[in-house]
Amino acid sequence: MGGGSYLSFSRSSSTRYADYVTKSPQEIFKQKTMNNAMNPHGVEVRESRDSAEHPNSLAIILALDVTGSM
């Protein structure tokens, strides 16, 4: 698989980074279910294209690894 890393905040300027370093994965990843705002169940139309109302659309993919391999 690929390598690399990503941080959405600067290590030097963020105190939140220290929280991730000192906490266990169980403390960080507490949520066991999907947030209802992100749940696609019941969505009848999904659209990812420019329109008059949204001229600069941005497609977003939400992928969940439920295999336990990560």
PDB file of N, CA, C and O in Angstrom:
ATOM      1  N   MET A   1       0.835  -1.169   0.000  1.00  0.00           N
ATOM      2  CA  MET A   1       0.000   0.000   0.000  1.00  0.00           C
ATOM      3  C   MET A   1       0.890   1.246   0.000  1.00  0.00           C
ATOM      4  O   MET A   1       2.104   1.174   0.192  1.00  0.00           O
ATOM      5  N   GLY A   2       0.252   2.362  -0.218  1.00  0.00           N
ATOM      6  CA  GLY A   2       0.985   3.623  -0.283  1.00  0.00           C
ATOM      7  C   GLY A   2       1.479   4.089   1.067  1.00  0.00           C
ATOM      8  O   GLY A   2       1.143   3.506   2.097  1.00  0.00           O
ATOM      9  N   GLY A   3       2.255   5.109   1.059  1.00  0.00           N
ATOM     10  CA  GLY A   3       2.786   5.671   2.296  1.00  0.00           C
ATOM     11  C   GLY A   3       2.546   7.158   2.330  1.00  0.00           C
ATOM     12  O   GLY A   3       1.879   7.715   1.458  1.00  0.00           O
ATOM     13  N   GLY A   4       3.085   7.786   3.323  1.00  0.00           N
ATOM     14  CA  GLY A   4       2.927   9.228   3.433  1.00  0.00           C
ATOM     15  C   GLY A   4       2.120   9.582   4.661  1.00  0.00           C
ATOM     16  O   GLY A   4       1.721   8.713   5.436  1.00  0.00           O
ATOM     17  N   SER A   5       1.888  10.856   4.824  1.00  0.00           N
ATOM     18  CA  SER A   5       1.118  11.304   5.979  1.00  0.00           C
ATOM     19  C   SER A   5       0.404  12.592   5.627  1.00  0.00           C
ATOM     20  O   SER A   5       0.715  13.245   4.631  1.00  0.00           O
ATOM     21  N   TYR A   6      -0.568  12.947   6.470  1.00  0.00           N
ATOM     22  CA  TYR A   6      -1.347  14.163   6.267  1.00  0.00           C
ATOM     23  C   TYR A   6      -1.712  14.736   7.625  1.00  0.00           C
ATOM     24  O   TYR A   6      -2.197  14.017   8.499  1.00  0.00           O
ATOM     25  N   LEU A   7      -1.486  16.001   7.798  1.00  0.00           N
ATOM     26  CA  LEU A   7      -1.927  16.703   8.995  1.00  0.00           C
ATOM     27  C   LEU A   7      -2.747  17.898   8.552  1.00  0.00           C
ATOM     28  O   LEU A   7      -2.309  18.676   7.705  1.00  0.00           O
ATOM     29  N   SER A   8      -3.936  18.048   9.119  1.00  0.00           N
ATOM     30  CA  SER A   8      -4.777  19.173   8.733  1.00  0.00           C
ATOM     31  C   SER A   8      -4.460  20.420   9.533  1.00  0.00           C
ATOM     32  O   SER A   8      -5.128  21.443   9.383  1.00  0.00           O
ATOM     33  N   PHE A   9      -3.448  20.343  10.382  1.00  0.00           N
ATOM     34  CA  PHE A   9      -3.059  21.500  11.182  1.00  0.00           C
ATOM     35  C   PHE A   9      -1.554  21.463  11.386  1.00  0.00           C
ATOM     36  O   PHE A   9      -0.930  20.412  11.238  1.00  0.00           O
ATOM     37  N   SER A  10      -0.988  22.569  11.714  1.00  0.00           N
ATOM     38  CA  SER A  10       0.451  22.674  11.911  1.00  0.00           C
ATOM     39  C   SER A  10       0.842  22.131  13.276  1.00  0.00           C
ATOM     40  O   SER A  10       0.223  22.473  14.284  1.00  0.00           O
ATOM     41  N   ARG A  11       1.854  21.297  13.312  1.00  0.00           N
ATOM     42  CA  ARG A  11       2.315  20.740  14.591  1.00  0.00           C
ATOM     43  C   ARG A  11       2.799  21.831  15.536  1.00  0.00           C
ATOM     44  O   ARG A  11       2.544  21.786  16.740  1.00  0.00           O
ATOM     45  N   SER A  12       3.495  22.802  14.978  1.00  0.00           N
ATOM     46  CA  SER A  12       4.094  23.829  15.833  1.00  0.00           C
ATOM     47  C   SER A  12       3.069  24.822  16.374  1.00  0.00           C
ATOM     48  O   SER A  12       3.268  25.395  17.445  1.00  0.00           O
ATOM     49  N   SER A  13       1.974  25.031  15.642  1.00  0.00           N
ATOM     50  CA  SER A  13       1.034  26.072  16.051  1.00  0.00           C
ATOM     51  C   SER A  13      -0.244  25.526  16.687  1.00  0.00           C
ATOM     52  O   SER A  13      -1.133  26.298  17.045  1.00  0.00           O
ATOM     53  N   SER A  14      -0.342  24.210  16.829  1.00  0.00           N
ATOM     54  CA  SER A  14      -1.586  23.653  17.345  1.00  0.00           C
ATOM     55  C   SER A  14      -1.362  22.910  18.653  1.00  0.00           C
ATOM     56  O   SER A  14      -0.461  22.079  18.767  1.00  0.00           O
ATOM     57  N   THR A  15      -2.196  23.223  19.636  1.00  0.00           N
ATOM     58  CA  THR A  15      -2.136  22.466  20.886  1.00  0.00           C
ATOM     59  C   THR A  15      -2.934  21.182  20.758  1.00  0.00           C
ATOM     60  O   THR A  15      -2.753  20.260  21.554  1.00  0.00           O
ATOM     61  N   ARG A  16      -3.822  21.105  19.757  1.00  0.00           N
ATOM     62  CA  ARG A  16      -4.595  19.879  19.559  1.00  0.00           C
ATOM     63  C   ARG A  16      -3.690  18.700  19.199  1.00  0.00           C
ATOM     64  O   ARG A  16      -4.006  17.561  19.544  1.00  0.00           O
ATOM     65  N   TYR A  17      -2.595  18.943  18.527  1.00  0.00           N
ATOM     66  CA  TYR A  17      -1.697  17.862  18.135  1.00  0.00           C
ATOM     67  C   TYR A  17      -1.190  17.116  19.364  1.00  0.00           C
ATOM     68  O   TYR A  17      -1.080  15.890  19.341  1.00  0.00           O
ATOM     69  N   ALA A  18      -0.884  17.832  20.419  1.00  0.00           N
ATOM     70  CA  ALA A  18      -0.396  17.206  21.642  1.00  0.00           C
ATOM     71  C   ALA A  18      -1.429  16.250  22.220  1.00  0.00           C
ATOM     72  O   ALA A  18      -1.063  15.226  22.797  1.00  0.00           O
ATOM     73  N   ASP A  19      -2.704  16.562  22.077  1.00  0.00           N
ATOM     74  CA  ASP A  19      -3.754  15.670  22.556  1.00  0.00           C
ATOM     75  C   ASP A  19      -3.700  14.323  21.839  1.00  0.00           C
ATOM     76  O   ASP A  19      -3.895  13.282  22.467  1.00  0.00           O
ATOM     77  N   TYR A  20      -3.441  14.331  20.542  1.00  0.00           N
ATOM     78  CA  TYR A  20      -3.380  13.083  19.789  1.00  0.00           C
ATOM     79  C   TYR A  20      -2.154  12.258  20.152  1.00  0.00           C
ATOM     80  O   TYR A  20      -2.205  11.029  20.123  1.00  0.00           O
ATOM     81  N   VAL A  21      -1.075  12.909  20.487  1.00  0.00           N
ATOM     82  CA  VAL A  21       0.158  12.200  20.826  1.00  0.00           C
ATOM     83  C   VAL A  21       0.028  11.492  22.168  1.00  0.00           C
ATOM     84  O   VAL A  21       0.559  10.397  22.352  1.00  0.00           O
ATOM     85  N   THR A  22      -0.679  12.118  23.105  1.00  0.00           N
ATOM     86  CA  THR A  22      -0.753  11.565  24.458  1.00  0.00           C
ATOM     87  C   THR A  22      -1.938  10.636  24.684  1.00  0.00           C
ATOM     88  O   THR A  22      -1.985   9.959  25.712  1.00  0.00           O
ATOM     89  N   LYS A  23      -2.903  10.578  23.759  1.00  0.00           N
ATOM     90  CA  LYS A  23      -4.083   9.727  23.937  1.00  0.00           C
ATOM     91  C   LYS A  23      -3.940   8.411  23.192  1.00  0.00           C
ATOM     92  O   LYS A  23      -3.247   8.327  22.179  1.00  0.00           O
ATOM     93  N   SER A  24      -4.603   7.390  23.706  1.00  0.00           N
ATOM     94  CA  SER A  24      -4.620   6.092  23.036  1.00  0.00           C
ATOM     95  C   SER A  24      -5.648   6.122  21.904  1.00  0.00           C
ATOM     96  O   SER A  24      -6.519   6.993  21.891  1.00  0.00           O
ATOM     97  N   PRO A  25      -5.563   5.188  20.956  1.00  0.00           N
ATOM     98  CA  PRO A  25      -6.567   5.149  19.890  1.00  0.00           C
ATOM     99  C   PRO A  25      -7.995   4.994  20.430  1.00  0.00           C
ATOM    100  O   PRO A  25      -8.937   5.541  19.856  1.00  0.00           O
ATOM    101  N   GLN A  26      -8.153   4.261  21.515  1.00  0.00           N
ATOM    102  CA  GLN A  26      -9.482   4.079  22.099  1.00  0.00           C
ATOM    103  C   GLN A  26     -10.043   5.391  22.647  1.00  0.00           C
ATOM    104  O   GLN A  26     -11.256   5.600  22.630  1.00  0.00           O
ATOM    105  N   GLU A  27      -9.186   6.259  23.121  1.00  0.00           N
ATOM    106  CA  GLU A  27      -9.628   7.565  23.616  1.00  0.00           C
ATOM    107  C   GLU A  27      -9.972   8.515  22.468  1.00  0.00           C
ATOM    108  O   GLU A  27     -10.858   9.359  22.603  1.00  0.00           O
ATOM    109  N   ILE A  28      -9.279   8.378  21.348  1.00  0.00           N
ATOM    110  CA  ILE A  28      -9.491   9.262  20.209  1.00  0.00           C
ATOM    111  C   ILE A  28     -10.710   8.826  19.399  1.00  0.00           C
ATOM    112  O   ILE A  28     -11.558   9.650  19.055  1.00  0.00           O
ATOM    113  N   PHE A  29     -10.796   7.532  19.097  1.00  0.00           N
ATOM    114  CA  PHE A  29     -11.865   7.016  18.246  1.00  0.00           C
ATOM    115  C   PHE A  29     -12.967   6.404  19.105  1.00  0.00           C
ATOM    116  O   PHE A  29     -13.066   5.183  19.229  1.00  0.00           O
ATOM    117  N   LYS A  30     -13.791   7.260  19.695  1.00  0.00           N
ATOM    118  CA  LYS A  30     -14.854   6.821  20.592  1.00  0.00           C
ATOM    119  C   LYS A  30     -16.155   6.514  19.857  1.00  0.00           C
ATOM    120  O   LYS A  30     -16.914   5.636  20.268  1.00  0.00           O
ATOM    121  N   GLN A  31     -16.404   7.227  18.787  1.00  0.00           N
ATOM    122  CA  GLN A  31     -17.690   7.110  18.097  1.00  0.00           C
ATOM    123  C   GLN A  31     -17.786   5.766  17.390  1.00  0.00           C
ATOM    124  O   GLN A  31     -16.883   5.388  16.644  1.00  0.00           O
ATOM    125  N   LYS A  32     -18.872   5.047  17.621  1.00  0.00           N
ATOM    126  CA  LYS A  32     -19.064   3.718  17.039  1.00  0.00           C
ATOM    127  C   LYS A  32     -20.092   3.710  15.916  1.00  0.00           C
ATOM    128  O   LYS A  32     -20.266   2.697  15.238  1.00  0.00           O
ATOM    129  N   THR A  33     -20.766   4.822  15.718  1.00  0.00           N
ATOM    130  CA  THR A  33     -21.769   4.905  14.661  1.00  0.00           C
ATOM    131  C   THR A  33     -21.525   6.152  13.821  1.00  0.00           C
ATOM    132  O   THR A  33     -20.796   7.060  14.219  1.00  0.00           O
ATOM    133  N   MET A  34     -22.146   6.172  12.664  1.00  0.00           N
ATOM    134  CA  MET A  34     -22.010   7.307  11.766  1.00  0.00           C
ATOM    135  C   MET A  34     -22.891   8.464  12.238  1.00  0.00           C
ATOM    136  O   MET A  34     -24.020   8.255  12.680  1.00  0.00           O
ATOM    137  N   ASN A  35     -22.371   9.666  12.141  1.00  0.00           N
ATOM    138  CA  ASN A  35     -23.150  10.849  12.444  1.00  0.00           C
ATOM    139  C   ASN A  35     -24.319  10.930  11.464  1.00  0.00           C
ATOM    140  O   ASN A  35     -24.130  10.745  10.262  1.00  0.00           O
ATOM    141  N   ASN A  36     -25.520  11.203  11.963  1.00  0.00           N
ATOM    142  CA  ASN A  36     -26.704  11.242  11.110  1.00  0.00           C
ATOM    143  C   ASN A  36     -26.588  12.254   9.971  1.00  0.00           C
ATOM    144  O   ASN A  36     -27.182  12.056   8.911  1.00  0.00           O
ATOM    145  N   ALA A  37     -25.847  13.313  10.169  1.00  0.00           N
ATOM    146  CA  ALA A  37     -25.666  14.307   9.116  1.00  0.00           C
ATOM    147  C   ALA A  37     -24.886  13.736   7.930  1.00  0.00           C
ATOM    148  O   ALA A  37     -24.984  14.264   6.822  1.00  0.00           O
ATOM    149  N   MET A  38     -24.115  12.672   8.144  1.00  0.00           N
ATOM    150  CA  MET A  38     -23.311  12.067   7.084  1.00  0.00           C
ATOM    151  C   MET A  38     -23.921  10.772   6.536  1.00  0.00           C
ATOM    152  O   MET A  38     -23.366  10.171   5.617  1.00  0.00           O
ATOM    153  N   ASN A  39     -25.046  10.342   7.086  1.00  0.00           N
ATOM    154  CA  ASN A  39     -25.661   9.083   6.701  1.00  0.00           C
ATOM    155  C   ASN A  39     -26.402   9.229   5.369  1.00  0.00           C
ATOM    156  O   ASN A  39     -27.327  10.037   5.278  1.00  0.00           O
ATOM    157  N   PRO A  40     -26.023   8.469   4.332  1.00  0.00           N
ATOM    158  CA  PRO A  40     -26.674   8.595   3.034  1.00  0.00           C
ATOM    159  C   PRO A  40     -27.981   7.809   2.922  1.00  0.00           C
ATOM    160  O   PRO A  40     -28.655   7.890   1.895  1.00  0.00           O
ATOM    161  N   HIS A  41     -28.353   7.051   3.959  1.00  0.00           N
ATOM    162  CA  HIS A  41     -29.571   6.246   3.904  1.00  0.00           C
ATOM    163  C   HIS A  41     -30.793   7.132   3.666  1.00  0.00           C
ATOM    164  O   HIS A  41     -30.989   8.132   4.357  1.00  0.00           O
ATOM    165  N   GLY A  42     -31.604   6.762   2.692  1.00  0.00           N
ATOM    166  CA  GLY A  42     -32.818   7.518   2.390  1.00  0.00           C
ATOM    167  C   GLY A  42     -32.623   8.649   1.393  1.00  0.00           C
ATOM    168  O   GLY A  42     -33.593   9.303   1.010  1.00  0.00           O
ATOM    169  N   VAL A  43     -31.396   8.893   0.968  1.00  0.00           N
ATOM    170  CA  VAL A  43     -31.154   9.941  -0.026  1.00  0.00           C
ATOM    171  C   VAL A  43     -31.601   9.413  -1.385  1.00  0.00           C
ATOM    172  O   VAL A  43     -31.113   8.384  -1.851  1.00  0.00           O
ATOM    173  N   GLU A  44     -32.526  10.121  -2.011  1.00  0.00           N
ATOM    174  CA  GLU A  44     -33.064   9.653  -3.288  1.00  0.00           C
ATOM    175  C   GLU A  44     -32.260  10.165  -4.473  1.00  0.00           C
ATOM    176  O   GLU A  44     -32.134   9.469  -5.481  1.00  0.00           O
ATOM    177  N   VAL A  45     -31.716  11.373  -4.367  1.00  0.00           N
ATOM    178  CA  VAL A  45     -30.961  11.949  -5.473  1.00  0.00           C
ATOM    179  C   VAL A  45     -29.619  12.427  -4.946  1.00  0.00           C
ATOM    180  O   VAL A  45     -29.549  13.205  -3.995  1.00  0.00           O
ATOM    181  N   ARG A  46     -28.564  11.950  -5.575  1.00  0.00           N
ATOM    182  CA  ARG A  46     -27.230  12.448  -5.243  1.00  0.00           C
ATOM    183  C   ARG A  46     -26.668  13.071  -6.508  1.00  0.00           C
ATOM    184  O   ARG A  46     -26.649  12.446  -7.569  1.00  0.00           O
ATOM    185  N   GLU A  47     -26.218  14.289  -6.387  1.00  0.00           N
ATOM    186  CA  GLU A  47     -25.764  15.014  -7.557  1.00  0.00           C
ATOM    187  C   GLU A  47     -24.408  15.643  -7.287  1.00  0.00           C
ATOM    188  O   GLU A  47     -24.189  16.245  -6.236  1.00  0.00           O
ATOM    189  N   SER A  48     -23.517  15.499  -8.228  1.00  0.00           N
ATOM    190  CA  SER A  48     -22.211  16.127  -8.121  1.00  0.00           C
ATOM    191  C   SER A  48     -21.865  16.736  -9.472  1.00  0.00           C
ATOM    192  O   SER A  48     -21.027  16.232 -10.219  1.00  0.00           O
ATOM    193  N   ARG A  49     -22.534  17.820  -9.745  1.00  0.00           N
ATOM    194  CA  ARG A  49     -22.246  18.536 -10.980  1.00  0.00           C
ATOM    195  C   ARG A  49     -22.608  20.005 -10.791  1.00  0.00           C
ATOM    196  O   ARG A  49     -23.406  20.353  -9.921  1.00  0.00           O
ATOM    197  N   ASP A  50     -22.024  20.842 -11.600  1.00  0.00           N
ATOM    198  CA  ASP A  50     -22.309  22.269 -11.523  1.00  0.00           C
ATOM    199  C   ASP A  50     -23.753  22.539 -11.936  1.00  0.00           C
ATOM    200  O   ASP A  50     -24.292  21.889 -12.831  1.00  0.00           O
ATOM    201  N   SER A  51     -24.357  23.501 -11.270  1.00  0.00           N
ATOM    202  CA  SER A  51     -25.717  23.923 -11.608  1.00  0.00           C
ATOM    203  C   SER A  51     -25.792  25.430 -11.389  1.00  0.00           C
ATOM    204  O   SER A  51     -24.828  26.044 -10.932  1.00  0.00           O
ATOM    205  N   ALA A  52     -26.930  26.021 -11.714  1.00  0.00           N
ATOM    206  CA  ALA A  52     -27.101  27.457 -11.513  1.00  0.00           C
ATOM    207  C   ALA A  52     -27.009  27.812 -10.033  1.00  0.00           C
ATOM    208  O   ALA A  52     -26.460  28.851  -9.667  1.00  0.00           O
ATOM    209  N   GLU A  53     -27.550  26.944  -9.191  1.00  0.00           N
ATOM    210  CA  GLU A  53     -27.527  27.203  -7.745  1.00  0.00           C
ATOM    211  C   GLU A  53     -26.144  26.974  -7.144  1.00  0.00           C
ATOM    212  O   GLU A  53     -25.733  27.689  -6.230  1.00  0.00           O
ATOM    213  N   HIS A  54     -25.425  25.973  -7.660  1.00  0.00           N
ATOM    214  CA  HIS A  54     -24.087  25.638  -7.165  1.00  0.00           C
ATOM    215  C   HIS A  54     -23.121  25.548  -8.346  1.00  0.00           C
ATOM    216  O   HIS A  54     -22.862  24.452  -8.843  1.00  0.00           O
ATOM    217  N   PRO A  55     -22.581  26.688  -8.805  1.00  0.00           N
ATOM    218  CA  PRO A  55     -21.754  26.688 -10.016  1.00  0.00           C
ATOM    219  C   PRO A  55     -20.382  26.035  -9.843  1.00  0.00           C
ATOM    220  O   PRO A  55     -19.759  25.646 -10.831  1.00  0.00           O
ATOM    221  N   ASN A  56     -19.907  25.911  -8.612  1.00  0.00           N
ATOM    222  CA  ASN A  56     -18.587  25.306  -8.378  1.00  0.00           C
ATOM    223  C   ASN A  56     -18.738  24.104  -7.460  1.00  0.00           C
ATOM    224  O   ASN A  56     -18.301  24.140  -6.309  1.00  0.00           O
ATOM    225  N   SER A  57     -19.356  23.037  -7.961  1.00  0.00           N
ATOM    226  CA  SER A  57     -19.600  21.860  -7.131  1.00  0.00           C
ATOM    227  C   SER A  57     -18.282  21.152  -6.808  1.00  0.00           C
ATOM    228  O   SER A  57     -17.286  21.285  -7.520  1.00  0.00           O
ATOM    229  N   LEU A  58     -18.317  20.406  -5.721  1.00  0.00           N
ATOM    230  CA  LEU A  58     -17.145  19.666  -5.267  1.00  0.00           C
ATOM    231  C   LEU A  58     -17.604  18.292  -4.806  1.00  0.00           C
ATOM    232  O   LEU A  58     -18.327  18.178  -3.816  1.00  0.00           O
ATOM    233  N   ALA A  59     -17.195  17.264  -5.506  1.00  0.00           N
ATOM    234  CA  ALA A  59     -17.576  15.903  -5.138  1.00  0.00           C
ATOM    235  C   ALA A  59     -16.772  15.451  -3.930  1.00  0.00           C
ATOM    236  O   ALA A  59     -15.561  15.662  -3.866  1.00  0.00           O
ATOM    237  N   ILE A  60     -17.446  14.832  -2.978  1.00  0.00           N
ATOM    238  CA  ILE A  60     -16.801  14.316  -1.778  1.00  0.00           C
ATOM    239  C   ILE A  60     -17.188  12.863  -1.610  1.00  0.00           C
ATOM    240  O   ILE A  60     -18.362  12.515  -1.736  1.00  0.00           O
ATOM    241  N   ILE A  61     -16.223  12.013  -1.329  1.00  0.00           N
ATOM    242  CA  ILE A  61     -16.477  10.599  -1.095  1.00  0.00           C
ATOM    243  C   ILE A  61     -16.233  10.301   0.372  1.00  0.00           C
ATOM    244  O   ILE A  61     -15.192  10.658   0.923  1.00  0.00           O
ATOM    245  N   LEU A  62     -17.184   9.654   0.994  1.00  0.00           N
ATOM    246  CA  LEU A  62     -17.035   9.216   2.376  1.00  0.00           C
ATOM    247  C   LEU A  62     -16.838   7.711   2.343  1.00  0.00           C
ATOM    248  O   LEU A  62     -17.758   6.971   1.995  1.00  0.00           O
ATOM    249  N   ALA A  63     -15.652   7.257   2.702  1.00  0.00           N
ATOM    250  CA  ALA A  63     -15.340   5.830   2.682  1.00  0.00           C
ATOM    251  C   ALA A  63     -15.061   5.361   4.103  1.00  0.00           C
ATOM    252  O   ALA A  63     -14.286   5.980   4.832  1.00  0.00           O
ATOM    253  N   LEU A  64     -15.695   4.271   4.486  1.00  0.00           N
ATOM    254  CA  LEU A  64     -15.508   3.727   5.822  1.00  0.00           C
ATOM    255  C   LEU A  64     -14.909   2.326   5.724  1.00  0.00           C
ATOM    256  O   LEU A  64     -15.426   1.478   4.995  1.00  0.00           O
ATOM    257  N   ASP A  65     -13.844   2.086   6.439  1.00  0.00           N
ATOM    258  CA  ASP A  65     -13.239   0.766   6.498  1.00  0.00           C
ATOM    259  C   ASP A  65     -13.870   0.018   7.665  1.00  0.00           C
ATOM    260  O   ASP A  65     -13.557   0.294   8.823  1.00  0.00           O
ATOM    261  N   VAL A  66     -14.741  -0.911   7.370  1.00  0.00           N
ATOM    262  CA  VAL A  66     -15.409  -1.676   8.420  1.00  0.00           C
ATOM    263  C   VAL A  66     -14.874  -3.112   8.498  1.00  0.00           C
ATOM    264  O   VAL A  66     -15.471  -3.976   9.141  1.00  0.00           O
ATOM    265  N   THR A  67     -13.747  -3.346   7.835  1.00  0.00           N
ATOM    266  CA  THR A  67     -13.193  -4.697   7.803  1.00  0.00           C
ATOM    267  C   THR A  67     -12.378  -5.019   9.052  1.00  0.00           C
ATOM    268  O   THR A  67     -12.129  -6.189   9.342  1.00  0.00           O
ATOM    269  N   GLY A  68     -11.967  -4.005   9.785  1.00  0.00           N
ATOM    270  CA  GLY A  68     -11.107  -4.220  10.945  1.00  0.00           C
ATOM    271  C   GLY A  68      -9.645  -4.353  10.575  1.00  0.00           C
ATOM    272  O   GLY A  68      -8.820  -4.678  11.430  1.00  0.00           O
ATOM    273  N   SER A  69      -9.304  -4.107   9.310  1.00  0.00           N
ATOM    274  CA  SER A  69      -7.918  -4.259   8.876  1.00  0.00           C
ATOM    275  C   SER A  69      -7.053  -3.054   9.172  1.00  0.00           C
ATOM    276  O   SER A  69      -5.831  -3.131   9.046  1.00  0.00           O
ATOM    277  N   MET A  70      -7.651  -1.947   9.561  1.00  0.00           N
ATOM    278  CA  MET A  70      -6.885  -0.721   9.799  1.00  0.00           C
ATOM    279  C   MET A  70      -6.619  -0.526  11.272  1.00  0.00           C
ATOM    280  O   MET A  70      -5.986   0.456  11.660  1.00  0.00           O
TER     281      MET A  70
END
